Amino acid sequence: MNDELRTRLLSRAEARWHALEQRDFDTAWTFTSPAYREVFPKPLYRQKFSYMVEWQLTGVEFVTYDAGAAVASVAARVMSEPVKHTSAASAAIGAVPTRFVEQWVYVDGEWWFSATL
């Protein structure tokens, strides 16, 4: 994968996570693949998310690329924290680092998040 494609991929992955941080699920939906959007409208996509967890993106990194399939993997490092702590223990723990490995597909000159159907 050339540097330009990698930069565009990481930029789109980061922008999608920033939308998720802001709970802007309509914008996050626009990063999903055209095939996904044909099947799942925005309102249905929004229902996938919980309002009980807050995310803070700490970084994205390139993982792998399969040129034949035009599929890449990106890891998003995120701090996750419950909105409402249900115990003293959860309050003491606070934000927890999480690493999400996501699949992105390259279709018609653009990278799209390959959401699970």
ABEGO torsion letter per residue (X at the ends): XBAAAAAAAAAAAAAAAAAAAAGBAAAAAAABBAAAAAABBAAAAAAABBAABBBBBAEBBBABBBAAAGBBBBBBBBBBBBABBABAAAAAAEBBBBBBBBBBBBBGGBBBBBBBX
